[in-house]
Structures are given as C-alpha cells and as structure tokens.
Amino acid sequence: MFRKLLRKPGFTWSEHGEALLRRRKPWYYANEPRPGVSVIGDRLGALLTGRR
C-alpha cells in the first residue's frame, strides 16, 4: 500500500518506515516517550485501594 501511495516501488516499512514518520510527524518524536504503564510497589498499591 505504501509503495503505491508514495510512488516508491522499493519502499519497505522495516527499512524506511521510521524515516517517513519522522518527516511526517516530527511532533511525535520531539519528546522522549513515556511509559504507558507504571509498576508500583505493594505499599503504594495498598494506599491506592484504601487498605492500610
């Protein structure tokens, strides 16, 4: 699909995908990515659930 849309027959996502995204969405790469999940300890987990 990308080969046809970009009119570049040699395009492969694994080789050229990141460069394409960096050109098209520079705001996404402007900051370090944050983790989507944070691991918390037992003590903090107990406080969050209301147990002490």
C-alpha positions as CSV (number, residue, x, y, z in Angstrom):
1,M,0.0,0.0,0.0
2,F,2.7,2.5,1.0
3,R,4.7,1.7,-2.2
4,K,1.7,2.7,-4.3
5,L,0.7,5.7,-2.3
6,L,4.3,7.1,-2.1
7,R,5.1,6.0,-5.7
8,K,8.3,4.4,-4.4
9,P,8.4,0.7,-5.5
10,G,11.4,0.0,-3.3
11,F,9.7,1.2,-0.1
12,T,9.6,-1.2,2.8
13,W,8.2,-0.4,6.2
14,S,11.0,-2.1,8.1
15,E,13.7,0.0,6.3
16,H,12.0,3.3,5.6
17,G,9.0,3.5,7.9
18,E,10.7,5.3,10.8
19,A,12.2,8.0,8.5
20,L,8.8,8.5,6.9
21,L,7.2,9.0,10.3
22,R,10.0,11.4,11.5
23,R,9.4,13.5,8.4
24,R,5.6,13.5,8.6
25,K,5.1,13.6,12.4
26,P,8.1,15.4,13.9
27,W,6.0,16.4,17.0
28,Y,5.7,12.8,17.9
29,Y,9.5,12.4,18.1
30,A,10.1,15.8,19.8
31,N,9.9,14.4,23.3
32,E,11.0,11.1,25.0
33,P,8.2,8.6,25.1
34,R,6.6,8.0,28.4
35,P,5.7,4.5,29.6
36,G,2.0,3.6,29.2
37,V,2.1,1.5,32.4
38,S,3.9,2.2,35.7
39,V,4.7,-0.5,38.2
40,I,4.0,0.4,41.8
41,G,5.0,-1.4,45.0
42,D,2.7,-3.2,47.4
43,R,2.7,-0.4,49.9
44,L,1.6,2.2,47.4
45,G,-0.9,-0.2,45.8
46,A,-2.5,-0.7,49.3
47,L,-2.7,3.0,49.8
48,L,-4.4,3.5,46.4
49,T,-7.0,0.8,47.1
50,G,-7.7,2.2,50.6
51,R,-6.1,-0.7,52.5
52,R,-3.5,0.1,55.1
